[in-house]
């Protein structure tokens, strides 16, 4: 193994080409390999390998368990679930959220204050509701809606929108 490494290093230093690295530059590093190392240290790389963190807020345990399972199947990390507005606000204060799915009605409260907190942080969110629309007075006329009852495909579509990915054909 040591001989292979020495031979590899010698080939690069002499300007040779290693097929998957490209030809060596003046530092003895293949240009393609150097580009890969630069990309690995970029924000784009971190986003490409990170697991999306999705906040789930729903006061119905069975619904939140169902959504948790679907999000895990989609390769997401679930933050929560929160069962109340206060718990949701506490979790929303954490860093690194990539999106949120909020039940519009949380007991006697609505999730608008939570949506406002997420909006202020630049975290995309969707409202899960069986009410149809939010009404103009809510201030969320253009919010993403997840209509109840929902299914896996509905949740997948919403997650794709939250993460800015085009839906799969």
Secondary structure, 3 states (H helix, E strand, C coil): CHHHHHHHHHHHHCCCEECCCEEECCCCCEHHHHHHHHHHCCHHHHHHHCCCEEEEECCCHHHHHHHHHHHHHCCCEEEEEECCHHHHHHHHCCCCCCEEEEECEECCEECHHHHHHHHHHCCCEEEEECCCCCCHHHCCCCCEEEECCCCHHHHHHHHHHHCCCCCCC
